[in-house]
Amino acid sequence: MLGLVQRVSAASVVVGQDVIGEINQGILLFLGVQKTDGALEADRLLQKILNYRIFSDSAEKMNLSLSDIRGGLLVVSQFTLAADTKKGLRPSFSSAAPPEIAERLYDYFLAQASAHHTSVQSGQFGANMQVSLCNDGPVTFMLES
């Protein structure tokens, strides 16, 4: 499971004309599901995201986690993270999980996130989404489970 983590001061997701997910300070997570992923990988990645120390403490050091600051978590499915871009000029998605499996794991990830964190929002799996964010830093990390 792949997670592109962006520390944000604000982020939102729009489908059509409707804002379906919105947070203030926290993490915007683009979540990619690969063929080999299961609940174990989802749990591992979630714990890493909730506890990854990317927020500044009083000394301006990255020592605080999302859980520490009680920030928002906005999770957006993004199968393109699983793309193989090593050859040619067109990405291959052969390592991405099929949509039905990816959606099941995405939903599982959201349920676990909501059970372990107080402020969780999401995009809509498979939808054409417009994602807006203000990357704080900028701070961006690629995490794998």
C-alpha positions as CSV (number, residue, x, y, z in Angstrom):
1,M,0.0,0.0,0.0
2,L,1.3,3.4,-1.0
3,G,0.6,6.7,0.7
4,L,1.6,10.1,-0.6
5,V,1.4,12.2,2.6
6,Q,1.2,16.0,2.4
7,R,1.2,18.2,5.5
8,V,-1.5,20.8,4.9
9,S,-2.9,23.8,6.5
10,A,-6.2,23.1,4.6
11,A,-7.4,20.7,2.0
12,S,-10.7,19.8,0.3
13,V,-12.2,17.4,-2.2
14,V,-15.0,18.3,-4.6
15,V,-17.1,16.0,-6.7
16,G,-19.3,17.7,-9.2
17,Q,-20.2,20.9,-7.4
18,D,-20.2,19.3,-3.9
19,V,-17.4,19.5,-1.3
20,I,-17.4,15.9,0.0
21,G,-14.3,16.2,2.3
22,E,-12.5,19.0,4.0
23,I,-9.9,19.5,6.7
24,N,-7.9,22.3,8.2
25,Q,-4.4,21.5,9.6
26,G,-3.5,17.9,9.1
27,I,-2.6,15.4,6.5
28,L,-3.9,15.0,2.9
29,L,-3.2,11.3,2.1
30,F,-3.3,10.0,-1.5
31,L,-3.8,6.3,-1.1
32,G,-2.7,3.8,-3.7
33,V,-3.6,0.1,-3.4
34,Q,-1.4,-2.6,-5.0
35,K,-2.3,-6.2,-6.0
36,T,-0.3,-7.6,-3.1
37,D,-2.0,-5.4,-0.4
38,G,-4.4,-6.6,2.3
39,A,-5.6,-5.6,5.7
40,L,-2.2,-6.0,7.3
41,E,-0.6,-3.5,4.9
42,A,-3.5,-1.1,5.5
43,D,-3.2,-1.3,9.2
44,R,0.6,-0.9,9.1
45,L,0.3,2.2,6.8
46,L,-2.4,3.7,9.0
47,Q,-0.3,3.4,12.1
48,K,2.6,5.0,10.4
49,I,0.5,7.9,9.1
50,L,-1.1,8.6,12.5
51,N,2.2,8.5,14.3
52,Y,4.6,9.9,11.7
53,R,6.3,13.0,13.2
54,I,6.0,15.7,10.6
55,F,4.4,18.5,12.6
56,S,6.5,21.2,14.3
57,D,6.9,21.4,18.1
58,S,7.5,24.6,20.0
59,A,11.2,24.5,18.9
60,E,10.1,24.3,15.2
61,K,11.4,20.6,15.0
62,M,9.3,17.9,13.3
63,N,8.5,16.1,16.5
64,L,4.7,15.9,16.6
65,S,2.4,13.4,14.8
66,L,-1.1,13.8,13.5
67,S,-2.4,12.1,16.6
68,D,-0.4,14.5,18.8
69,I,-1.9,17.6,17.2
70,R,-5.3,16.0,16.7
71,G,-5.3,17.3,13.1
72,G,-7.5,16.3,10.2
73,L,-6.9,13.3,7.9
74,L,-8.3,13.6,4.4
75,V,-7.9,10.3,2.5
76,V,-8.2,10.3,-1.3
77,S,-7.9,7.1,-3.4
78,Q,-5.3,7.4,-6.2
79,F,-4.6,4.3,-8.2
80,T,-2.0,6.2,-10.3
81,L,0.4,6.0,-7.3
82,A,0.9,2.3,-8.3
83,A,2.0,3.2,-11.8
84,D,5.2,1.7,-13.2
85,T,6.9,4.6,-15.0
86,K,10.3,3.0,-15.7
87,K,9.8,2.2,-19.4
88,G,8.3,4.2,-22.2
89,L,6.2,7.3,-22.2
90,R,2.9,5.8,-20.9
91,P,2.5,4.5,-17.3
92,S,1.6,0.9,-16.7
93,F,-0.8,0.0,-14.0
94,S,-0.1,-3.7,-13.9
95,S,0.8,-3.5,-10.1
96,A,-2.4,-1.7,-9.1
97,A,-5.1,-3.7,-7.4
98,P,-8.3,-4.3,-9.5
99,P,-11.0,-1.7,-8.6
100,E,-13.2,-4.0,-6.6
101,I,-10.3,-5.1,-4.4
102,A,-8.9,-1.6,-4.1
103,E,-12.3,-0.2,-3.1
104,R,-12.7,-2.8,-0.4
105,L,-9.2,-2.0,1.0
106,Y,-9.9,1.8,0.7
107,D,-13.1,1.4,2.7
108,Y,-11.3,-0.8,5.2
109,F,-8.6,1.8,5.6
110,L,-11.2,4.5,6.2
111,A,-13.1,2.5,8.8
112,Q,-9.9,1.8,10.7
113,A,-8.8,5.4,10.4
114,S,-12.2,6.5,11.8
115,A,-11.9,4.0,14.6
116,H,-8.4,5.3,15.6
117,H,-8.6,9.0,14.9
118,T,-11.2,11.6,15.6
119,S,-11.2,13.8,12.4
120,V,-11.2,11.7,9.2
121,Q,-12.7,12.8,5.9
122,S,-12.5,11.2,2.5
123,G,-12.8,11.5,-1.2
124,Q,-15.1,9.3,-3.3
125,F,-13.5,6.1,-4.7
126,G,-13.4,6.0,-8.5
127,A,-14.9,9.5,-8.9
128,N,-13.4,12.4,-10.8
129,M,-12.3,14.6,-7.9
130,Q,-11.0,18.1,-7.7
131,V,-8.5,18.2,-4.8
132,S,-7.4,21.6,-3.4
133,L,-4.7,21.9,-0.8
134,C,-2.4,24.3,0.9
135,N,0.8,22.3,1.4
136,D,2.4,23.5,4.7
137,G,6.2,23.7,4.3
138,P,6.0,22.3,1.7
139,V,6.2,18.9,3.4
140,T,5.5,15.8,1.3
141,F,6.5,12.1,2.0
142,M,6.0,8.9,0.1
143,L,5.2,6.1,2.6
144,E,4.9,2.4,1.9
145,S,3.6,-0.4,4.2
